[in-house]
Amino acid sequence: MIDRVSLPALLLVASLLAGSSASADTVRLKNGLIYRGIASRVPGLNNRTAQQNNAGPTVSNPFVMIDDEVRQYFVPWKRVADLKEVDDLAGRVRIKIPQRKTGRTSGPEVIGGFRDVRPFNDTGHGMVTLTVRNKDLAISLGITEISPDAVKVEGLDYSWEFAVLPSSLPVETLRSVLELGIDPKNEQDRKAVVLLFIQAQMYPEADSELQNAVQDFPSLKDWADSLRPQIAEGFALKGINEIQRRIAAGQHALAYEYARVFPRDGISAEIVRQADEILATYDAALDSRNRILMRLDELQAKVEPELADRLRPLRSQLADELHYETLPRLATFVRSERDPDLTPKQQLALAYSGWVLGDAAAGLEIQDAVRLWNARFLALEALRAERNPPRQEELFEELRGVENLTVEKLVQMVPQLPLPFEPVSTQPRTVHDVAITEPMNVGAPVKYSAILPPEYSPRHRYPAIVVLHDVGKTPEDELRWWAGAGDGGPDGWAIRRGYIVLAPHYFADGETAYSHSPEAHRAIIETLLHARKRFSIDSDRVTIAGHGAGGDAVFDMATATPDLFAGAVPICGHSYRSSSHLYENAQDIAWYVVSGERESPGVRQDNARDLNRMRVKQDVTICDFKARGYENYREELPRLFDWLETVRRPPLKDRGTFEASTLRVTDNEFGWLTCSAFPADILRPPLWDSPGAKITPMTVSGKITAGGTIYVSNPGRRSTLWLTPELVDFDKRITVHVNNGGRFRDFVKPDVSATLQRLGITGDRERPVWAKIDIQK
């Protein structure tokens, strides 16, 4: 639909399309997400970046912009899989709401935070108080139009127009305001309200309004009967989707209950079948669990008493850990019941070895299985002895002596290991305050707060969000924004989607802005490392997010420590200081940047500059709310969590070659390399606000060649390399060059100590290592 055109013409077309209502486009991204609105290819995020992108003779339109009335999304064109014009917006219901406007003066060009907000009432009136030039400015607002996709808002005494999503208003308020725009005695108007609710996918409201309309206008009965299947089907489909999300979130009891009470009347057989299959799957899993435990008892009764005594505590531990999501570890054991050639000992070996290593590595030797359980115990004890190196080394030596235990088997064991440390609490929906009294790095104690989702279980791997609060807010404020009010209030999106939410206490007392300091970095890093050893966190699905100054910190942390995170979500954040120097570090991080069109011009210029650079190699999605400013943008959460479902950190093998920059000694982990023992002149943090100060990042790089030669550039005096078979061949001699000087050349033997030391430091079960090389200058 959209062709390349000249730069001036494209800017004109983009501005015209933004106000058009003739057609809608569907833009499908390569990550599977779909955006709908008026789509156009654009040359940049603002005039300056458009000029930079078109400095040469060839016209470049590297972004596609999708305008859905409320906001404009910008994504790099190379991230787009498909763009289609799909429907006619003329069929969308729009209801005008009459509002009286007084003599309006020009509204604010820059909108900072609201000092006060009065929600919209039943007449569609609201008010916000802004601070403009150090003075309070109260602006009366009125809802002037409602459509399925947007609620148009205008200033009644100032010239200011913007839109919000219908979902951002309470349903009763929306109903009351709609009544102001229709004649309740006009059946066409009543039909329009029903259709608006259907188009907005507000099916309970559509059904209620339909019943009221038929009661007032009996002649609408046939029309209503034709719509009821559509309403029931739409409502049922949303219900099935919610059940599937709860299953993915590990909330199995809730998913089962939703499926059990799922309506069966008036909806398609396919949706009913899906609900019935969910129930059947859970019922089968419960039967399988009971059958597994019964079979273990039956088989253990058939072996010699001495072996049965050794297996009894293993069976008890397995029963405690047996869960809907751990049943697949015993798939081979379950199938073995149908194999008459397998002895009781062999079947028991399949169960107990599969439990420790995973089903794919299950074996038939019962003594090997018992030894694996002993190794599991020693591995957990070694992880718990992280503060006692002599004892930890004794445990490593015991592990090395376990017959038939290889590093490969230990690595297979890592994802199945119980957590080494108990969390402070596992109560869901509750704020848990945690103090790290002995942080891994030298410094003051670190604190963080956490909220767990419903039905939290260490058997499920949870995505996590590290959330950073704004100035004037608290860690708990930020937790609640993502996870919900608690105390019986509605669940937030993080709770519904099954995320663990962590809020570091990263602001020092008295700070009025984000400091970019090593201390703030340490607080954020230590929070994640500590939590991963106490909560079941999927390290490949950790996102860092924050508002305002917390958004500033997101830009900083994601570019400075890119291997910790899969995604970054700055909301009204500012990319400056470190992120302007380090943005190339974060090539594997997915970005979802939320902002308002009327935020500070300086912030928008800086962000446009850096995001325009980042889009070349990084997955960047920019959500810009039209004619709005510095807000929290809660209404973006549903779309944001859809995006989060697509975000994954790449495997370590993809980091064989990297080049990065660092500005602080806390930012010393890149891929398979840890840098340490920095010279004294590097230990000083950057002088950000010193006039004339030159900020020079230090270069860190690593390259592993196909022949097994490793090249390292490191500003520190010590390089620690964490290696896996995907990175190097352990059967060949490995050569390491550090800073074109220090050299290592030898065979490297995988060792259990490397696997467990790395796991003990990071808590990262998704990137287990096999060996390490330490090189000290």
Secondary structure, 3 states (H helix, E strand, C coil): CCCCCCHHHHHHHHHHHHCCCCEEEEEEECCCCEEEEEEEEECCCCHHHHHHHCCCCCCCCCEEEEECCCEEEEEEHHHEEEEEEEEEHHHCCCEECCCCCCCCEECCCCCCCEEEEECCCCCCEEEEEEEECCEEEEEEEEEEEECCCCEEEEECCEECEEEECHHHCCHHHHHHHHHHCCCCCCHHHHHHHHHHHHHCCCHHHHHHHHHHHHHHCHHHHHHHHHHHHHHHHHHHHHHHHHHHHHHHCCCHHHHHHHHHCCCCCCCCHHHHHHHHHHHHHHHHHHHHHHHHHHHHHHHHCCCCHHHHHHHHHHHHHHHHHCCCCCHHHHHHHHHHCCCCCCCHHHHHHHHHHHHHHCHHHCCCCHHHHHHHHHHHHHHHHHHHCCCCHHHHHHHHHHHHCCCCCCHHHHHHHHHHCCCCCCCCCCCCCCCEEEEECCCCCCCCCEEEEEECCCCCCCCCCEEEEEEECCCCCCHHHHHHHHHECCCCCCECHHHHCCCEEEEECCCCCCCCCCCCCHHHHHHHHHHHHHHHCCCCEEEEEEEEEEECHHHHHHHHHHHHCHHHCCEEEEECCCCCCHHHHHHHHHCCCEEEEEEECCCCHHHHHHHHHHHHHHCCCCEEEEEEECCCCCCCCHHHHHHHHHHHCCCCCCCHHHHCEEEEEECCCCCCEECCEEEECCCHHHCCCCCCCCCCCCCCCEEEEEEECCCCEEEEECCCCEEEEEECCCCCCCCCCEEEEECCCEEEEECCCCCHHHHHHHHHHHCCCCCCCCEEEEEEC
